[in-house]
Amino acid sequence: MAVGLKNDLLQIKDLVSYFDFAYNEQCYQYGECDKLTPFILQGKAVFQAEYQGNLTRICAKAKSLKMDAVLMDMDVTGKKSQRC
Protein backbone atom coordinates (compact mmCIF):
# COMPACT_ATOMS: atom_id res chain seq x y z
CA MET A 1 0.00 0.00 0.00
CA ALA A 2 1.20 3.52 -0.81
CA VAL A 3 0.45 6.64 1.21
CA GLY A 4 0.19 10.08 -0.42
CA LEU A 5 0.33 13.64 0.86
CA LYS A 6 -2.49 15.83 -0.46
CA ASN A 7 -2.42 19.63 -0.67
CA ASP A 8 -0.12 20.19 2.32
CA LEU A 9 2.59 22.40 0.87
CA LEU A 10 3.58 24.02 4.15
CA GLN A 11 4.76 20.75 5.74
CA ILE A 12 6.39 19.03 2.76
CA LYS A 13 9.95 19.38 4.02
CA ASP A 14 8.98 17.79 7.34
CA LEU A 15 6.76 15.06 5.90
CA VAL A 16 8.29 14.01 2.57
CA SER A 17 10.10 11.02 4.06
CA TYR A 18 6.83 9.62 5.47
CA PHE A 19 4.89 9.59 2.17
CA ASP A 20 5.24 7.68 -1.08
CA PHE A 21 3.84 10.37 -3.42
CA ALA A 22 2.19 13.79 -3.43
CA TYR A 23 -1.12 14.91 -4.91
CA ASN A 24 -1.77 18.61 -5.31
CA GLU A 25 -4.53 20.71 -6.78
CA GLN A 26 -3.97 24.00 -8.54
CA CYS A 27 -0.26 24.50 -7.84
CA TYR A 28 0.14 25.98 -11.33
CA GLN A 29 -2.73 28.42 -10.80
CA TYR A 30 -1.29 29.62 -7.49
CA GLY A 31 2.41 29.45 -8.48
CA GLU A 32 3.24 26.79 -5.90
CA CYS A 33 4.47 23.84 -8.00
CA ASP A 34 8.10 24.41 -7.04
CA LYS A 35 7.21 23.60 -3.42
CA LEU A 36 6.64 19.98 -4.47
CA THR A 37 10.23 19.42 -5.61
CA PRO A 38 11.32 17.64 -2.39
CA PHE A 39 9.22 14.68 -3.54
CA ILE A 40 10.78 14.70 -6.99
CA LEU A 41 14.31 14.99 -5.56
CA GLN A 42 13.63 11.82 -3.57
CA GLY A 43 12.39 10.00 -6.68
CA LYS A 44 8.74 10.11 -5.59
CA ALA A 45 5.80 10.77 -7.89
CA VAL A 46 3.88 14.04 -7.88
CA PHE A 47 0.37 14.11 -9.31
CA GLN A 48 -1.08 17.52 -10.02
CA ALA A 49 -4.60 18.63 -11.06
CA GLU A 50 -5.70 21.96 -12.46
CA TYR A 51 -9.27 23.06 -13.02
CA GLN A 52 -8.63 26.04 -15.28
CA GLY A 53 -5.86 27.30 -17.48
CA ASN A 54 -4.02 26.51 -20.67
CA LEU A 55 -3.19 22.82 -21.09
CA THR A 56 -0.03 23.51 -23.10
CA ARG A 57 1.38 25.79 -20.38
CA ILE A 58 0.35 23.48 -17.56
CA CYS A 59 1.98 20.51 -19.29
CA ALA A 60 5.17 22.43 -20.01
CA LYS A 61 5.50 23.39 -16.34
CA ALA A 62 4.68 19.84 -15.20
CA LYS A 63 7.21 18.35 -17.60
CA SER A 64 9.93 20.76 -16.48
CA LEU A 65 9.35 19.72 -12.86
CA LYS A 66 8.91 15.99 -13.69
CA MET A 67 5.29 15.89 -12.48
CA ASP A 68 2.18 14.24 -13.87
CA ALA A 69 -0.60 16.76 -14.53
CA VAL A 70 -4.21 16.78 -15.64
CA LEU A 71 -6.63 19.58 -16.55
CA MET A 72 -10.20 18.75 -15.55
CA ASP A 73 -13.58 20.32 -14.93
CA MET A 74 -14.51 21.33 -11.39
CA ASP A 75 -17.24 18.67 -11.35
CA VAL A 76 -14.39 16.10 -11.64
CA THR A 77 -16.50 13.62 -13.59
CA GLY A 78 -13.56 12.94 -15.89
CA LYS A 79 -15.66 13.59 -18.99
CA LYS A 80 -13.50 16.51 -20.06
CA SER A 81 -10.18 15.56 -18.47
CA GLN A 82 -7.04 16.26 -20.45
CA ARG A 83 -3.77 14.66 -19.38
CA CYS A 84 -0.32 15.81 -20.33
C-alpha positions in Angstrom: 0.0 0.0 0.0 1.2 3.5 -0.8 0.4 6.6 1.2 0.2 10.1 -0.4 0.3 13.6 0.9 -2.5 15.8 -0.5 -2.4 19.6 -0.7 -0.1 20.2 2.3 2.6 22.4 0.9 3.6 24.0 4.1 4.8 20.8 5.7 6.4 19.0 2.8 9.9 19.4 4.0 9.0 17.8 7.3 6.8 15.1 5.9 8.3 14.0 2.6 10.1 11.0 4.1 6.8 9.6 5.5 4.9 9.6 2.2 5.2 7.7 -1.1 3.8 10.4 -3.4 2.2 13.8 -3.4 -1.1 14.9 -4.9 -1.8 18.6 -5.3 -4.5 20.7 -6.8 -4.0 24.0 -8.5 -0.3 24.5 -7.8 0.1 26.0 -11.3 -2.7 28.4 -10.8 -1.3 29.6 -7.5 2.4 29.5 -8.5 3.2 26.8 -5.9 4.5 23.8 -8.0 8.1 24.4 -7.0 7.2 23.6 -3.4 6.6 20.0 -4.5 10.2 19.4 -5.6 11.3 17.6 -2.4 9.2 14.7 -3.5 10.8 14.7 -7.0 14.3 15.0 -5.6 13.6 11.8 -3.6 12.4 10.0 -6.7 8.7 10.1 -5.6 5.8 10.8 -7.9 3.9 14.0 -7.9 0.4 14.1 -9.3 -1.1 17.5 -10.0 -4.6 18.6 -11.1 -5.7 22.0 -12.5 -9.3 23.1 -13.0 -8.6 26.0 -15.3 -5.9 27.3 -17.5 -4.0 26.5 -20.7 -3.2 22.8 -21.1 0.0 23.5 -23.1 1.4 25.8 -20.4 0.4 23.5 -17.6 2.0 20.5 -19.3 5.2 22.4 -20.0 5.5 23.4 -16.3 4.7 19.8 -15.2 7.2 18.4 -17.6 9.9 20.8 -16.5 9.3 19.7 -12.9 8.9 16.0 -13.7 5.3 15.9 -12.5 2.2 14.2 -13.9 -0.6 16.8 -14.5 -4.2 16.8 -15.6 -6.6 19.6 -16.6 -10.2 18.7 -15.6 -13.6 20.3 -14.9 -14.5 21.3 -11.4 -17.2 18.7 -11.4 -14.4 16.1 -11.6 -16.5 13.6 -13.6 -13.6 12.9 -15.9 -15.7 13.6 -19.0 -13.5 16.5 -20.1 -10.2 15.6 -18.5 -7.0 16.3 -20.4 -3.8 14.7 -19.4 -0.3 15.8 -20.3 
